[in-house]
Amino acid sequence: MKITDKINLTEELTELIEDGYGGSAEFTKILDLGIEMLFYVEQEAFTQREVQQVVSALKGIIGVLRG
């Protein structure tokens, strides 16, 4: 991968984080919640909205990385 491609991916990911989540702090909270979910997934452990936020964040990252 060329350096310009890496720079573009970084810019796209930064834009995704800021536009979708207001900044890296909130985005990090959602990703941390996703990691926690992997350990504690059981019925009623998390709200549907919390799960949807994590899925949206991960799909966004995948979309940027796939280009």
Number of C-alpha atoms within 10 A of each C-alpha: 5 6 8 9 11 12 11 13 17 14 13 17 18 14 14 20 20 15 10 14 17 12 14 13 11 14 19 14 13 21 16 12 16 20 12 11 16 9 8 10 11 9 7 7 9 13 9 9 9 14 14 12 17 20 14 14 20 14 12 16 16 12 13 15 13 8 10
